[in-house]
Amino acid sequence: MTFPDLVAETLGFSLGRAHHFTIAPDGSRVLFLRSNGGTDRVHHLWSFDPGTRTEHLLVDGAALGAGPEAPLSEQERARRERTRDRSAGIGSYGTDAGVRTAVFTVAGRLYAADVTSGEVTDLGAQEPAAEARLDPTGRTVAYVCEGVLRAVGRGGKDDRVLAAPDGPEVTWGLPEHEAAESMGRFAGFWWAPDGTAVLAARVDNSPVRVWHIADPGHPEKPPVTLRYPAAGTPNADVGLHLLGLDGTRVEVSWDRAEFEYVTRALWDATGPLVVVQNRRQTVMRVLTVDPATGATTVLREDTDPRWTTIVDGVPARTGSGALVWTVDDGDTRRLSVDGEPVTPPGLQMEEVLSVDGDTVLFAGREEPTERHLWTWSAADGPVRVTTAPGIHAGSRAGGVTVITSLDLDDARVTVNGHALRSVAAESPVRPRPRIVALGERGVRTAVLFPTGHVPGSASLPVLMDPYGGTAAQKVEHSRHRYWGSQWFADQGFAVVVADGRGTPGRGPRWERGRGDDHAGPRLEDQVDALHAAAERFGDLDLTRVGIRGWSAGGYLAALAVLRRPDVFHAGVAGAPVTDQLLYSSHWQERVLGLPAENPERYAHGSLIADAPNLRRPLLLVHGMVDDNVLPVHTMRLSAALLAAGRPHTVLPLPGASHMGGYTKNLWAFELDFLRRSLSLPAGD
């Protein structure tokens, strides 16, 4: 098996590692998901005893029919696509507050598992069941079936409707497209602590523009109809209701005309909290909700002339009821508790992971390429938990801390310092990036050479391998960021990966550093990093420079060969956004504003008008059922290139979604294209 195929089969060597942890409040057990091997995609539910340091299989997903080919409901397929989950089996689960029972769905059926005895019960719920969540008391499971929010007793009795759609495009209990794809809100309902009611989203998609996606690989199937809110077009109408198990219904009231985005919600012992954001994303409000009347009160308001940032894990409350939030203070995003910043300048607060009583576990960065864990409490202030360079995540409850660590040498999970068993496949390729800060802006850059390369022994063609978007960093002290980069390096390239302005991890000013120019600064940073890397390391042949990328990186690759052919000599653009008006409203309007008010920003950031300028080889790759960056982006750019008489190559991926970048043999196809385009000798 080739290395690219092995990366695809192992999902980047992640299969067989524990993930998705839930810790009992008394610290007596830790639940998690894990498959049985490095190429086994079927995830099962496991339990670990921190006291005895023993684990046992709680639920065998395969025994319930959760194989790789098991059918997925439309809701489950959408959830996995939004979370970029390419695995099979048990994809998610929920528990009661005491972690005594776990609930989950497999192939559209709803199950409950007794964590102590291991007994698994088919609750006989309506099918296809999705989004199962057990109430904190453990008595009732709420779930969604074809847009209907339902509830069933823990024993499988009294299955009833909590809320049914009152229109053909209405759903209950599900996040709308922009919430899941852009805001990172994957929940559509939240239980009351006493299990007597839920706070539920009613989503009316009827105002949203209708798009159609056809898979040319299956002409016998009708096109998929998708409600997709592109920039400047109407969004879904999202409301919230308090639904009692006794049949009562109270609508939550706020200025929905002005604040149409619901970014987060929770319901804890202090009461319900809802976070809303205006269409321009310049104002964000934290609202308290009166469960009896649905009336809301502004608890906190944040404003920013550019945009307000949604941060994972907040809002939260400490055990004493203090609001856990963040504040952008100059060039630092700081953790705040009850309105007071509690972390120092220079420590970029990234995500609140757990609140254990009055102790907050959070992830932050002092150096952008490393993510560390910290705790904060009023007694001790901020205390760093992890020390080794890497990317760390975790959770904490009942005196138990789970830490997941990825670094340049290893991947490991520890529970109170004890290493949890991993059956992940070991990579035969060992990425060895040189991670540096380059240029006057200190662009964090990773440079990778062929394994065993001796400096000064050869002048190597260069391959830029960026992402460059606002959703993620690529230059990190984690080998999992570099599987593709090192493989391409081992084919004879010097690979340069650079995180330019607009990428996260370096604070509010860096995130907003592109200003009103969607294209210029991100391209400028790639050019600067390339030239600085050549000066720093040598051995980089700047007369043979290719660039590849996917999604935001695909846009950057196409942009590079269209606007800087003097620097970039070939490009591979996967799933690129070529027309800024055809992409997501929440993503685009955050940076570019409303199209009606800023048409020039959208025009300048789009690539269609650049088609006559193409002078370099360009490969466009797109999944034909991509419902995030729709295939129309590649098709329109290709049509414009054809109309301008500019030769180019298009590789359609039938049946592939936005995760099409993991398609088998794709890297080999890209490599062949780059070798031919840069006049390089063919490999073995």
Buried (B, 14 or more C-beta within 10 A) or exposed (E): EEBBEBBBBBBBBBBBBBBBBBBBBEBBBBBBBBBBBBBBBBBBBBBBEBEEEEBEBBBBBBEBEBBEEBEBBEBBEBBBBBEEBBBBBBBBBBBBBBBBBBBBBBBBBBBBBBBEEEEBBEBBBBBBBBBBBBBBBBBBBBBBBBBBBBBBBBEBEEBEEBBEBEEEBBBBBBBBBBBBBBBBBBBBBBBBBEBBBBBBBBBBBBEBEEBEBBBEEEEEEEEEEBBBBBBBBBBBBBBBBBBBBEEEEBEBBBEBEEBBBBBBBBBBEBBBBBBBBBBBBBBBBBBBBBBEEBBBEEBBEBEBEBBBBBBEBBBBBBEEEBBBBBBBBEEBBBBBBBEEBBBEEBBBBBBBBBBBBBBBBBBBBEBBBBBBBBBBBEEEEBEEBBEEBBBBBBBBBBEBBBBBBBBBEEBBBBBBEEEBEBBBBEBEBEBBBEBBBBBEBEBBBBBBBBEEBEEEEEBBBBBBBBBBBBEBBBBBBBBBBBBBBBBBBBBBBBBBBBBBBBBBBBBBEBBBBBEBBBBBBBBBBBBBBBBBBBEBBEBBBBEBBBBBBBBBBBBBBBBBBBBBBEBBBBBBBBBBBBBBBBBBBBBBBBBBBBBEEBBEBBBBBBBBEBBEBBEBBBBBBBBBBBBBBBBBBBBBBBEBBEEEEBEBBBBBBEEBBBBBBBBEEBBBBBBEBBBEBBEBEEEE
